[in-house]
Amino acid sequence: MIIEYILLGVLAPILLNLIHLMVGVYVVMQRGNTLSIGFTGISFLTKTMGMIFLTWLGVGYLKLDFRIYVPLLTFFWFFTHIVEAFVIHHYMKVNENELIKSLQIK
């Protein structure tokens, strides 16, 4: 029973955000920062659908205790989401246009 909480509440949101992170880094490095902003908007929708599915799977289908499962799921999703934001921000800074860098106030 506890393995379901670990698999769905901890590992699933980490894997969901790791997949988005890999695609996000690819988009930033290969397609540029502007397209990356668009991907960020789309990834918001796909992550939301993933979270709704994981919530339904855990609470509705597997009958996990929502008082334990939902906080686990949301904590690990939020934590990895913040990590993903910092990593993507780093790669956007690395990929920044030199002209834009020269125009910024330091």
Backbone as CSV, one residue per row, in Angstrom:
resi,resn,N_x,N_y,N_z,CA_x,CA_y,CA_z,C_x,C_y,C_z
1,MET,0.817,-1.199,0.000,0.000,0.000,0.000,0.865,1.269,0.000
2,ILE,1.938,1.268,0.776,2.779,2.464,0.847,3.553,2.691,-0.453
3,ILE,3.816,1.631,-1.197,4.533,1.772,-2.463,3.719,2.588,-3.465
4,GLU,2.396,2.502,-3.406,1.553,3.295,-4.308,1.694,4.786,-4.015
5,TYR,1.780,5.123,-2.726,1.975,6.522,-2.360,3.324,7.029,-2.867
6,ILE,4.344,6.204,-2.768,5.681,6.614,-3.209,5.733,6.720,-4.731
7,LEU,5.190,5.716,-5.418,5.227,5.728,-6.883,4.421,6.880,-7.462
8,LEU,3.197,7.047,-6.994,2.320,8.066,-7.575,2.486,9.439,-6.941
9,GLY,2.797,9.495,-5.659,2.878,10.779,-4.977,4.240,11.423,-5.041
10,VAL,5.288,10.620,-5.220,6.649,11.163,-5.229,7.289,11.008,-6.609
11,LEU,7.380,9.794,-7.100,8.102,9.550,-8.352,7.376,10.075,-9.590
12,ALA,6.063,9.949,-9.635,5.325,10.387,-10.822,5.455,11.885,-11.078
13,PRO,5.274,12.766,-10.073,5.459,14.192,-10.378,6.912,14.556,-10.692
14,ILE,7.857,13.846,-10.083,9.259,14.098,-10.401,9.535,13.730,-11.852
15,LEU,9.046,12.572,-12.292,9.242,12.160,-13.683,8.522,13.089,-14.654
16,LEU,7.316,13.518,-14.295,6.558,14.439,-15.143,7.339,15.727,-15.362
17,ASN,7.876,16.298,-14.298,8.636,17.538,-14.440,10.010,17.307,-15.067
18,LEU,10.601,16.142,-14.869,11.878,15.838,-15.506,11.722,15.749,-17.017
19,ILE,10.647,15.158,-17.477,10.374,15.104,-18.923,10.191,16.509,-19.469
20,HIS,9.407,17.330,-18.762,9.217,18.705,-19.204,10.523,19.496,-19.171
21,LEU,11.371,19.203,-18.200,12.659,19.886,-18.108,13.539,19.538,-19.299
22,MET,13.612,18.273,-19.657,14.443,17.863,-20.792,13.946,18.494,-22.089
23,VAL,12.649,18.474,-22.303,12.098,19.093,-23.507,12.305,20.608,-23.463
24,GLY,12.124,21.209,-22.290,12.309,22.652,-22.146,13.731,23.089,-22.434
25,VAL,14.713,22.346,-21.937,16.116,22.675,-22.214,16.403,22.516,-23.704
26,TYR,15.858,21.466,-24.306,16.031,21.287,-25.753,15.450,22.480,-26.516
27,VAL,14.255,22.893,-26.143,13.607,24.006,-26.848,14.427,25.284,-26.690
28,VAL,14.910,25.563,-25.488,15.711,26.772,-25.271,16.987,26.740,-26.096
29,MET,17.696,25.633,-26.053,19.002,25.574,-26.708,18.898,25.450,-28.226
30,GLN,17.907,24.777,-28.720,17.814,24.550,-30.164,16.894,25.536,-30.879
31,ARG,15.864,25.999,-30.185,14.862,26.838,-30.852,14.852,28.282,-30.374
32,GLY,15.507,28.570,-29.251,15.606,29.952,-28.795,14.667,30.279,-27.643
33,ASN,14.936,31.445,-27.061,14.206,31.865,-25.881,12.746,32.202,-26.162
34,THR,12.471,32.791,-27.313,11.097,33.187,-27.622,10.190,31.973,-27.738
35,LEU,10.630,30.973,-28.440,9.829,29.755,-28.560,9.727,29.038,-27.214
36,SER,10.745,29.205,-26.398,10.724,28.594,-25.069,9.609,29.174,-24.209
37,ILE,9.346,30.457,-24.342,8.259,31.079,-23.590,6.921,30.458,-24.010
38,GLY,6.758,30.217,-25.305,5.542,29.548,-25.779,5.431,28.129,-25.255
39,PHE,6.553,27.418,-25.235,6.539,26.060,-24.695,6.178,26.062,-23.219
40,THR,6.619,27.083,-22.490,6.287,27.178,-21.070,4.783,27.272,-20.879
41,GLY,4.109,28.027,-21.717,2.649,28.120,-21.639,1.972,26.797,-21.942
42,ILE,2.464,26.109,-22.954,1.894,24.810,-23.304,2.184,23.789,-22.216
43,SER,3.377,23.850,-21.625,3.715,22.881,-20.580,2.866,23.091,-19.336
44,PHE,2.406,24.317,-19.103,1.472,24.551,-18.003,0.212,23.716,-18.195
45,LEU,-0.288,23.688,-19.415,-1.502,22.904,-19.688,-1.245,21.403,-19.580
46,THR,-0.129,20.930,-20.116,0.135,19.490,-20.059,0.434,19.028,-18.639
47,LYS,1.115,19.855,-17.862,1.363,19.494,-16.458,0.064,19.478,-15.662
48,THR,-0.821,20.419,-15.959,-2.116,20.445,-15.282,-2.909,19.192,-15.598
49,MET,-2.915,18.784,-16.861,-3.615,17.547,-17.228,-2.978,16.345,-16.537
50,GLY,-1.639,16.332,-16.460,-0.952,15.246,-15.764,-1.291,15.194,-14.292
51,MET,-1.363,16.345,-13.650,-1.705,16.389,-12.220,-3.150,15.956,-11.979
52,ILE,-4.046,16.373,-12.850,-5.442,15.940,-12.726,-5.538,14.427,-12.908
53,PHE,-4.817,13.901,-13.899,-4.824,12.458,-14.107,-4.253,11.713,-12.908
54,LEU,-3.113,12.181,-12.382,-2.503,11.517,-11.227,-3.402,11.595,-9.994
55,THR,-4.095,12.712,-9.829,-5.032,12.838,-8.707,-6.181,11.859,-8.873
56,TRP,-6.734,11.788,-10.078,-7.827,10.836,-10.322,-7.346,9.401,-10.125
57,LEU,-6.172,9.090,-10.661,-5.648,7.733,-10.551,-5.455,7.335,-9.088
58,GLY,-4.882,8.217,-8.305,-4.613,7.895,-6.910,-5.846,7.879,-6.040
59,VAL,-6.653,8.926,-6.134,-7.805,9.062,-5.236,-9.026,8.334,-5.780
60,GLY,-9.315,8.518,-7.060,-10.533,7.948,-7.620,-10.439,6.474,-7.963
61,TYR,-9.331,6.072,-8.551,-9.212,4.700,-9.038,-8.578,3.760,-8.011
62,LEU,-7.452,4.172,-7.428,-6.750,3.306,-6.477,-7.223,3.496,-5.038
63,LYS,-8.105,4.473,-4.822,-8.705,4.736,-3.501,-7.641,5.032,-2.430
64,LEU,-6.612,5.805,-2.796,-5.622,6.220,-1.818,-6.232,7.310,-0.928
65,ASP,-5.754,7.410,0.295,-6.245,8.416,1.227,-5.806,9.790,0.737
66,PHE,-6.779,10.620,0.373,-6.457,11.922,-0.207,-5.730,12.827,0.774
67,ARG,-5.905,12.607,2.069,-5.234,13.444,3.070,-3.734,13.206,3.092
68,ILE,-3.302,12.069,2.599,-1.875,11.765,2.509,-1.376,11.970,1.077
69,TYR,-2.158,11.455,0.117,-1.707,11.425,-1.275,-1.614,12.811,-1.913
70,VAL,-2.633,13.624,-1.769,-2.653,14.926,-2.447,-1.542,15.853,-1.934
71,PRO,-1.296,15.953,-0.614,-0.151,16.776,-0.197,1.192,16.254,-0.709
72,LEU,1.374,14.925,-0.736,2.606,14.371,-1.300,2.759,14.760,-2.765
73,LEU,1.716,14.540,-3.515,1.721,14.823,-4.948,2.002,16.297,-5.212
74,THR,1.303,17.182,-4.534,1.467,18.609,-4.805,2.815,19.132,-4.314
75,PHE,3.325,18.623,-3.186,4.619,19.083,-2.701,5.728,18.735,-3.688
76,PHE,5.778,17.479,-4.121,6.856,17.083,-5.020,6.687,17.691,-6.400
77,TRP,5.451,17.904,-6.836,5.239,18.589,-8.103,5.736,20.027,-7.998
78,PHE,5.366,20.733,-6.918,5.747,22.139,-6.767,7.259,22.279,-6.627
79,PHE,7.877,21.436,-5.813,9.325,21.510,-5.605,10.075,21.298,-6.919
80,THR,9.731,20.267,-7.682,10.417,20.019,-8.949,10.073,21.086,-9.981
81,HIS,8.892,21.682,-9.870,8.510,22.768,-10.762,9.417,23.982,-10.531
82,ILE,9.716,24.292,-9.283,10.605,25.405,-8.960,12.028,25.112,-9.458
83,VAL,12.495,23.888,-9.253,13.824,23.502,-9.751,13.870,23.643,-11.267
84,GLU,12.823,23.183,-11.925,12.758,23.297,-13.383,12.816,24.757,-13.827
85,ALA,12.143,25.647,-13.129,12.146,27.067,-13.484,13.551,27.651,-13.398
86,PHE,14.303,27.319,-12.348,15.663,27.839,-12.215,16.593,27.271,-13.286
87,VAL,16.436,26.003,-13.612,17.291,25.395,-14.642,16.994,26.017,-16.007
88,ILE,15.727,26.161,-16.349,15.349,26.766,-17.633,15.836,28.220,-17.676
89,HIS,15.698,28.943,-16.576,16.177,30.329,-16.522,17.681,30.393,-16.789
90,HIS,18.424,29.464,-16.206,19.873,29.418,-16.446,20.170,29.236,-17.928
91,TYR,19.503,28.289,-18.561,19.767,28.039,-19.974,19.290,29.198,-20.855
92,MET,18.246,29.903,-20.425,17.819,31.077,-21.182,18.870,32.187,-21.089
93,LYS,19.502,32.332,-19.927,20.571,33.320,-19.782,21.782,32.948,-20.639
94,VAL,22.112,31.656,-20.689,23.233,31.190,-21.507,22.955,31.444,-22.984
95,ASN,21.722,31.297,-23.386,21.332,31.397,-24.791,20.912,32.818,-25.187
96,GLU,21.094,33.782,-24.312,20.644,35.143,-24.564,21.449,35.801,-25.682
97,ASN,20.782,36.591,-26.471,21.382,37.317,-27.587,22.354,38.377,-27.044
98,GLU,23.515,38.531,-27.687,24.522,39.497,-27.237,24.025,40.935,-27.341
99,LEU,23.216,41.246,-28.336,22.663,42.588,-28.478,21.759,42.920,-27.312
100,ILE,20.938,41.998,-26.916,20.043,42.223,-25.775,20.862,42.360,-24.488
101,LYS,21.906,41.570,-24.354,22.770,41.686,-23.173,23.394,43.070,-23.081
102,SER,23.799,43.615,-24.217,24.453,44.931,-24.206,23.473,46.062,-23.896
103,LEU,22.196,45.860,-24.152,21.197,46.902,-23.904,20.702,46.919,-22.466
104,GLN,20.933,45.875,-21.730,20.424,45.770,-20.357,21.231,46.628,-19.415
105,ILE,20.540,47.190,-18.438,21.178,47.982,-17.400,21.729,47.018,-16.357
106,LYS,22.999,47.215,-15.995,23.615,46.289,-15.031,23.815,46.932,-13.708
